[in-house]
């Protein structure tokens, strides 16, 4: 029953993606809030998986993908996966 923590992490990440909360980005050089969204999603999917066991193996693979995506997106995202406001902020400092 850890899904509320995952949901809160997803909300923080969504605020970052939507541009509601921007001061964390420090002029477009930090990505960690995007990673928080994906980590929250992996927590929620993992909790659903434990509640609905047994599930097919592809569901476990989906959880693993979201977990590794959270690690990668905490450090870097390709520009096509970042929000428009984040790309504009990076362009002003390049």
DSSP file (Angstrom, degrees, kcal/mol; ACC not computed):
  #  RESIDUE AA STRUCTURE BP1 BP2  ACC     N-H-->O    O-->H-N    N-H-->O    O-->H-N    TCO  KAPPA ALPHA  PHI   PSI    X-CA   Y-CA   Z-CA
    1    1 A X              0   0    0      0, 0.0     3,-0.3     0, 0.0    47,-0.0   0.000 360.0 360.0 360.0  50.0    0.0    0.0    0.0
    2    2 A X    >>  +     0   0    0      1,-0.2     4,-1.5    41,-0.2     3,-1.0   0.347 360.0 106.8-100.7   4.3    2.7    2.5   -1.0
    3    3 A X  H 3>  +     0   0    0      1,-0.2     4,-2.6     2,-0.2     5,-0.2   0.783  68.8  63.4 -60.6 -29.4    0.8    3.8   -3.9
    4    4 A X  H 3> S+     0   0    0     -3,-0.3     4,-2.2     2,-0.2    -1,-0.2   0.889 103.8  49.1 -62.6 -34.5   -0.1    7.2   -2.2
    5    5 A X  H <> S+     0   0    0     -3,-1.0     4,-2.3     2,-0.2    -1,-0.2   0.930 111.9  48.4 -66.8 -43.8    3.6    8.0   -2.1
    6    6 A X  H  X S+     0   0    0     -4,-1.5     4,-2.2     1,-0.2    -2,-0.2   0.885 110.4  51.7 -61.2 -39.0    4.0    7.1   -5.8
    7    7 A X  H  X S+     0   0    0     -4,-2.6     4,-2.1     2,-0.2    -1,-0.2   0.899 109.1  49.8 -66.1 -39.6    0.9    9.3   -6.6
    8    8 A X  H  X S+     0   0    0     -4,-2.2     4,-2.2     2,-0.2    -2,-0.2   0.906 110.5  50.1 -65.5 -40.4    2.4   12.2   -4.7
    9    9 A X  H  X S+     0   0    0     -4,-2.3     4,-2.3     1,-0.2    -2,-0.2   0.890 109.8  51.4 -63.6 -38.6    5.7   11.8   -6.6
   10   10 A X  H  X S+     0   0    0     -4,-2.2     4,-2.5     2,-0.2    -1,-0.2   0.885 108.1  51.8 -65.1 -37.7    3.8   11.7   -9.9
   11   11 A X  H  X S+     0   0    0     -4,-2.1     4,-2.3     2,-0.2    -2,-0.2   0.914 109.3  49.6 -65.0 -42.4    2.0   14.9   -9.0
   12   12 A X  H  X S+     0   0    0     -4,-2.2     4,-1.6     1,-0.2    -2,-0.2   0.928 113.0  47.5 -60.8 -44.2    5.3   16.7   -8.2
   13   13 A X  H  X S+     0   0    0     -4,-2.3     4,-2.6     1,-0.2    -2,-0.2   0.878 109.8  52.4 -63.8 -38.6    6.6   15.4  -11.6
   14   14 A X  H  X S+     0   0    0     -4,-2.5     4,-2.9     2,-0.2     6,-0.3   0.872 105.4  54.8 -67.0 -36.0    3.5   16.6  -13.4
   15   15 A X  H  X>S+     0   0    0     -4,-2.3     6,-1.6     2,-0.2     5,-1.3   0.889 111.0  47.0 -61.4 -37.4    3.9   20.0  -11.9
   16   16 A X  H  <5S+     0   0    0     -4,-1.6     3,-0.4     2,-0.2    -2,-0.2   0.926 113.7  46.0 -68.8 -44.9    7.4   20.1  -13.3
   17   17 A X  H  <5S+     0   0    0     -4,-2.6    68,-0.2     1,-0.2    -2,-0.2   0.893 113.5  49.4 -64.0 -39.9    6.2   18.8  -16.8
   18   18 A X  H  <5S-     0   0    0     -4,-2.9    -1,-0.2    -5,-0.2    -2,-0.2   0.674 110.3-121.0 -76.0 -16.4    3.3   21.3  -16.9
   19   19 A X  T  <5S+     0   0    0     -4,-0.9     3,-0.2    -3,-0.4    -3,-0.2   0.578  78.9 122.1  87.1   9.1    5.5   24.2  -15.9
   20   20 A X  S   <S+     0   0    0     -5,-1.3     2,-0.6    -6,-0.3    -4,-0.2   0.877  81.5  36.4 -69.0 -37.0    3.5   25.1  -12.8
   21   21 A X  S    S+     0   0    0     -6,-1.6    -1,-0.3     1,-0.1    -2,-0.2  -0.943  70.7 149.3-119.0 107.8    6.7   24.7  -10.8
   22   22 A X    >   +     0   0    0     -2,-0.6     3,-1.7    -3,-0.2     4,-0.3   0.607  46.3  86.3-115.3 -16.3    9.7   25.9  -12.6
   23   23 A X  G >  S+     0   0    0      1,-0.3     3,-0.5     2,-0.2    -1,-0.1   0.630  80.6  68.5 -70.3  -9.9   12.3   27.2  -10.1
   24   24 A X  G 3  S+     0   0    0      1,-0.2    -1,-0.3     2,-0.1     8,-0.1   0.742  86.3  69.6 -72.9 -23.0   13.8   23.8   -9.6
   25   25 A X  G <>>S-     0   0    0     -3,-1.7     4,-1.7     4,-0.1     5,-1.2   0.679  85.6-148.4 -77.5 -17.6   15.2   23.7  -13.1
   26   26 A X  T X45S-     0   0    0     -3,-0.5     3,-0.5    -4,-0.3    -3,-0.1   0.946  75.5 -36.7  47.3  63.2   17.9   26.4  -12.6
   27   27 A X  T 345S-     0   0    0      1,-0.2    -1,-0.2     2,-0.1    66,-0.1   0.760 115.1 -55.9  65.3  29.4   17.9   27.8  -16.1
   28   28 A X  T 345S+     0   0    0      2,-0.1    -1,-0.2    -3,-0.1    -2,-0.2   0.725 110.6 109.0  84.0  22.8   17.3   24.4  -17.8
   29   29 A X  T <<5 +     0   0    0     -4,-1.7     2,-0.4    -3,-0.5    -3,-0.2   0.478  63.6  66.6-110.0  -2.9   20.3   22.5  -16.4
   30   30 A X      < +     0   0    0     -5,-1.2    45,-0.1     1,-0.1    -2,-0.1  -0.932  43.9 175.6-122.8 145.7   18.6   20.0  -14.1
   31   31 A X    >>  +     0   0    0     43,-0.6     3,-1.4    -2,-0.4     4,-1.2   0.378  46.4 111.5-122.5  -0.7   16.2   17.2  -14.9
   32   32 A X  H 3> S+     0   0    0      1,-0.3     4,-1.6    42,-0.2     5,-0.1   0.742  72.3  59.5 -61.8 -28.0   15.5   15.5  -11.6
   33   33 A X  H 3> S+     0   0    0      1,-0.2     4,-1.5     2,-0.2    -1,-0.3   0.858 102.5  54.6 -68.5 -32.2   11.8   16.4  -11.3
   34   34 A X  H <> S+     0   0    0     -3,-1.4     4,-1.4    39,-0.2    -1,-0.2   0.897 108.0  50.2 -64.0 -38.4   11.2   14.6  -14.6
   35   35 A X  H  X S+     0   0    0     -4,-1.2     4,-2.3    38,-0.5    -2,-0.2   0.819 102.8  60.6 -66.5 -32.0   12.8   11.5  -13.0
   36   36 A X  H  X S+     0   0    0     -4,-1.6     4,-2.5     2,-0.2    -1,-0.2   0.887 102.2  53.0 -63.7 -38.7   10.6   11.9  -10.0
   37   37 A X  H  X S+     0   0    0     -4,-1.5     4,-2.1     1,-0.2    -1,-0.2   0.948 111.3  44.6 -60.0 -48.5    7.5   11.5  -12.2
   38   38 A X  H  X S+     0   0    0     -4,-1.4     4,-2.0     1,-0.2    32,-0.3   0.851 112.1  52.4 -68.4 -33.5    8.7    8.3  -13.7
   39   39 A X  H  X S+     0   0    0     -4,-2.3     4,-2.1     2,-0.2    -1,-0.2   0.918 109.3  49.7 -67.1 -41.9    9.8    7.0  -10.3
   40   40 A X  H  X S+     0   0    0     -4,-2.5     4,-2.3     1,-0.2    -2,-0.2   0.893 109.6  52.1 -60.9 -39.6    6.4    7.7   -8.9
   41   41 A X  H  X S+     0   0    0     -4,-2.1     4,-2.5     1,-0.2    -1,-0.2   0.898 108.5  50.3 -63.9 -40.1    4.8    5.9  -11.8
   42   42 A X  H  X S+     0   0    0     -4,-2.0     4,-2.2    24,-0.2    -1,-0.2   0.869 109.7  51.3 -67.2 -34.7    7.0    2.8  -11.2
   43   43 A X  H  X S+     0   0    0     -4,-2.1     4,-2.3     2,-0.2    -2,-0.2   0.929 111.8  46.6 -65.7 -44.8    6.0    2.8   -7.5
   44   44 A X  H  X S+     0   0    0     -4,-2.3     4,-2.3     2,-0.2    -2,-0.2   0.925 113.7  47.6 -63.8 -44.8    2.3    2.9   -8.5
   45   45 A X  H  X S+     0   0    0     -4,-2.5     4,-2.0     1,-0.2    -1,-0.2   0.886 111.6  51.3 -65.5 -38.1    2.6    0.2  -11.1
   46   46 A X  H  X S+     0   0    0     -4,-2.2     4,-2.0     2,-0.2    -1,-0.2   0.904 110.1  49.1 -64.6 -41.1    4.6   -2.0   -8.7
   47   47 A X  H  X S+     0   0    0     -4,-2.3     4,-1.7     1,-0.2    -2,-0.2   0.901 110.7  49.6 -66.7 -39.8    2.0   -1.6   -6.0
   48   48 A X  H  X S+     0   0    0     -4,-2.3     4,-1.9     1,-0.2    -1,-0.2   0.889 108.7  55.0 -63.3 -37.5   -0.8   -2.5   -8.5
   49   49 A X  H  < S+     0   0    0     -4,-2.0    -2,-0.2     1,-0.2    -1,-0.2   0.902 108.0  47.3 -63.9 -41.0    1.2   -5.5   -9.5
   50   50 A X  H >< S+     0   0    0     -4,-2.0     3,-0.6     1,-0.2    -1,-0.2   0.826 112.8  49.6 -71.4 -29.4    1.5   -6.8   -5.9
   51   51 A X  H 3< S+     0   0    0     -4,-1.7    -1,-0.2     1,-0.2    -2,-0.2   0.831 116.6  40.2 -75.6 -31.5   -2.2   -6.3   -5.3
   52   52 A X  T 3< S-     0   0    0     -4,-1.9    -1,-0.2    -5,-0.2    -2,-0.2   0.088  93.8-176.4-106.7  22.4   -3.3   -8.1   -8.5
   53   53 A X    <   +     0   0    0     -3,-0.6    -3,-0.1    -4,-0.1     2,-0.1  -0.312  54.5  52.7 -63.8 147.2   -0.9  -11.0   -8.5
   54   54 A X  S    S+     0   0    0      1,-0.1     2,-0.3    -5,-0.0    -1,-0.1   0.524  74.5 157.5 -84.4 140.5   -0.4  -13.2  -10.5
   55   55 A X        -     0   0    0      1,-0.1    -1,-0.1    -6,-0.1     5,-0.1  -0.801  46.8 -83.2-120.4 163.2    0.0  -11.1  -13.5
   56   56 A X    >>  -     0   0    0     -2,-0.3     3,-1.2     1,-0.1     4,-0.8  -0.231  40.8-111.3 -65.6 159.9    1.7  -11.8  -16.9
   57   57 A X  H 3> S+     0   0    0      1,-0.3     4,-1.9     2,-0.2     3,-0.3   0.769 112.0  68.4 -65.7 -27.2    5.5  -11.3  -17.1
   58   58 A X  H 3> S+     0   0    0      1,-0.2     4,-1.9     2,-0.2    -1,-0.3   0.808  94.0  58.8 -64.7 -26.6    5.1   -8.3  -19.4
   59   59 A X  H <> S+     0   0    0     -3,-1.2     4,-1.9     2,-0.2    -1,-0.2   0.896 104.7  49.2 -68.4 -39.0    3.7   -6.3  -16.5
   60   60 A X  H  X S+     0   0    0     -4,-0.8     4,-2.3    -3,-0.3    -2,-0.2   0.890 109.7  52.3 -63.9 -39.4    6.9   -7.0  -14.6
   61   61 A X  H  X S+     0   0    0     -4,-1.9     4,-2.4     1,-0.2    -2,-0.2   0.870 106.5  53.6 -64.1 -36.2    8.9   -5.8  -17.6
   62   62 A X  H  X S+     0   0    0     -4,-1.9     4,-2.3     2,-0.2    -1,-0.2   0.910 108.4  49.3 -63.7 -42.6    6.8   -2.6  -17.7
   63   63 A X  H  X S+     0   0    0     -4,-1.9     4,-2.1     1,-0.2    -2,-0.2   0.919 111.1  49.5 -61.9 -44.5    7.6   -1.9  -14.0
   64   64 A X  H  X S+     0   0    0     -4,-2.3     4,-2.4     1,-0.2     5,-0.2   0.894 109.4  52.5 -63.3 -40.1   11.3   -2.5  -14.7
   65   65 A X  H  X S+     0   0    0     -4,-2.4     4,-2.5     1,-0.2    -2,-0.2   0.932 109.7  48.0 -61.3 -46.3   11.2   -0.1  -17.6
   66   66 A X  H  X S+     0   0    0     -4,-2.3     4,-1.8     2,-0.2   -24,-0.2   0.875 111.0  52.1 -63.6 -36.8    9.6    2.7  -15.6
   67   67 A X  H  X S+     0   0    0     -4,-2.1     4,-1.5     2,-0.2    -2,-0.2   0.950 113.3  42.1 -64.9 -48.3   12.1    2.2  -12.8
   68   68 A X  H  X S+     0   0    0     -4,-2.4     4,-2.3     1,-0.2    -2,-0.2   0.843 111.3  56.7 -68.4 -32.1   15.1    2.5  -15.2
   69   69 A X  H  X S+     0   0    0     -4,-2.5     4,-2.8    -5,-0.2    -1,-0.2   0.872 104.1  54.2 -63.9 -35.7   13.4    5.4  -17.0
   70   70 A X  H  X S+     0   0    0     -4,-1.8     4,-0.8   -32,-0.3    -1,-0.2   0.887 109.1  47.6 -66.3 -37.2   13.2    7.2  -13.7
   71   71 A X  H  < S+     0   0    0     -4,-1.5     4,-0.5     2,-0.2     3,-0.4   0.939 115.8  43.7 -67.6 -46.2   17.0    6.8  -13.2
   72   72 A X  H >X S+     0   0    0     -4,-2.3     4,-2.3     1,-0.2     3,-1.5   0.922 112.4  51.2 -66.6 -44.7   17.9    7.9  -16.7
   73   73 A X  H 3< S+     0   0    0     -4,-2.8   -38,-0.5     1,-0.3   -39,-0.2   0.640  96.9  68.9 -73.3 -11.9   15.4   10.9  -16.8
   74   74 A X  T 3< S+     0   0    0     -4,-0.8   -43,-0.6    -3,-0.4    -1,-0.3   0.742 115.3  26.6 -72.0 -21.2   16.8   12.2  -13.5
   75   75 A X  T <4 S+     0   0    0     -3,-1.5     2,-0.3    -4,-0.5    -2,-0.2   0.723 131.7   2.1-111.7 -30.8   20.0   13.0  -15.3
   76   76 A X     <  -     0   0    0     -4,-2.3     2,-0.4   -45,-0.1    -1,-0.3  -0.970  47.8-174.8-160.9 141.8   19.1   13.6  -18.9
   77   77 A X        -     0   0    0     -2,-0.3     5,-0.1    -3,-0.1     2,-0.0  -0.996  36.5-110.9-131.9 139.7   16.2   13.7  -21.3
   78   78 A X    >   -     0   0    0     -2,-0.4     3,-2.2     1,-0.1     4,-0.5  -0.407  36.1-112.0 -63.0 148.3   16.4   14.1  -25.1
   79   79 A X  G >  S+     0   0    0      1,-0.3     3,-1.0     2,-0.2    -1,-0.1   0.801 115.3  63.0 -55.4 -30.7   15.0   17.5  -26.1
   80   80 A X  G 3  S+     0   0    0      1,-0.2    -1,-0.3     7,-0.0     4,-0.1   0.713 104.2  48.7 -69.2 -17.0   12.0   15.9  -27.8
   81   81 A X  G <  S+     0   0    0     -3,-2.2     2,-0.3     2,-0.1    -1,-0.2   0.432  95.2  87.7-100.6  -1.3   10.8   14.5  -24.4
   82   82 A X  S <  S-     0   0    0     -3,-1.0   -65,-0.0    -4,-0.5     5,-0.0  -0.664  87.3 -98.5 -94.3 154.6   11.2   17.7  -22.5
   83   83 A X     >  -     0   0    0     -2,-0.3     4,-1.9     1,-0.1     3,-0.4  -0.262  32.1-111.0 -68.4 159.8    8.3   20.3  -22.2
   84   84 A X  H  > S+     0   0    0      1,-0.2     4,-2.3     2,-0.2     5,-0.2   0.877 116.6  54.7 -59.6 -41.3    8.4   23.3  -24.5
   85   85 A X  H  > S+     0   0    0      1,-0.2     4,-1.7   -68,-0.2    -1,-0.2   0.844 107.6  51.3 -64.0 -32.6    9.0   25.7  -21.6
   86   86 A X  H  > S+     0   0    0     -3,-0.4     4,-2.0     2,-0.2    -1,-0.2   0.902 109.6  48.5 -71.4 -41.5   12.1   23.7  -20.6
   87   87 A X  H  X S+     0   0    0     -4,-1.9     4,-2.2     1,-0.2    -2,-0.2   0.899 110.7  51.4 -64.3 -40.1   13.5   23.8  -24.1
   88   88 A X  H  X S+     0   0    0     -4,-2.3     4,-1.6     1,-0.2    -1,-0.2   0.889 108.7  51.5 -64.3 -38.2   12.9   27.5  -24.3
   89   89 A X  H  X S+     0   0    0     -4,-1.7     4,-0.8     1,-0.2    -1,-0.2   0.900 110.0  48.8 -65.0 -40.5   14.7   28.1  -21.0
   90   90 A X  H >X S+     0   0    0     -4,-2.0     3,-0.7     1,-0.2     4,-0.6   0.884 107.7  55.2 -66.6 -37.7   17.7   26.1  -22.3
   91   91 A X  H >< S+     0   0    0     -4,-2.2     3,-0.7     1,-0.2    -1,-0.2   0.853 102.4  56.6 -65.1 -33.4   17.9   28.0  -25.5
   92   92 A X  H 3< S+     0   0    0     -4,-1.6    -1,-0.2     1,-0.2    -2,-0.2   0.754 111.1  43.8 -70.2 -21.8   18.1   31.3  -23.7
   93   93 A X  H <<        0   0    0     -4,-0.8    -1,-0.2    -3,-0.7    -2,-0.2   0.422 360.0 360.0-102.7   0.4   21.2   30.1  -21.8
   94   94 A X    <<        0   0    0     -3,-0.7    -1,-0.2    -4,-0.6    -2,-0.1   0.454 360.0 360.0 -92.8 360.0   23.0   28.6  -24.7
